[in-house]
Amino acid sequence: MNSEALLWGVAITAIVVANIVLVALAVIVHRRWQAAFTQAKDSASEGAALLAELRALAATQTALQAELQKSHTETLAATEALRLDVRALSAALGVFGQRLGRIEEDLERRAEAAQPVGVRTELERKSIEFATRLASRGASADELVELCGLSRGEAELLMRVHAKPGAKQEGSGR
């Protein structure tokens, strides 16, 4: 809407400037005509020249008014085109907003459905706690794999961290 107000402001300014020019021309013509009128009594030939000049100024005034009207019409057409563009952009923005909302909802549903990486279930946590207790009581890596469902690497790590000193690490391959 600011562009429309700007265009109206430009059109009004152009009309005001044109009117000021016309008034100035009228003042000039009036002064010349008045001077010519006083001299016309003495010289009829000067009167004819002033009349020609007055006609030329009237033609100039008509041309300026036509140009001003053309400029005003173009300004109105440009304003309407901008108004249509703003409406189209507003509609497109609404559609994109709706799409973005659906995408956000979809992402939220997927995030809720997916289990974040690195977060263990309660069963996994309890299995690791049980394996830690077994390792600290001297269980072998093979027993931890078999009883707790750990991978070989997890079992060996628990053995290194929690096994009693001097306990054998069976099945570790070392």
Summary of the structure (lengths in Angstrom):
residues: 174
radius of gyration: 47.1
end to end distance: 79.3
largest distance: 139.9
contacts: 418
relative contact order: 0.07
helix: 82%
strand: 0%
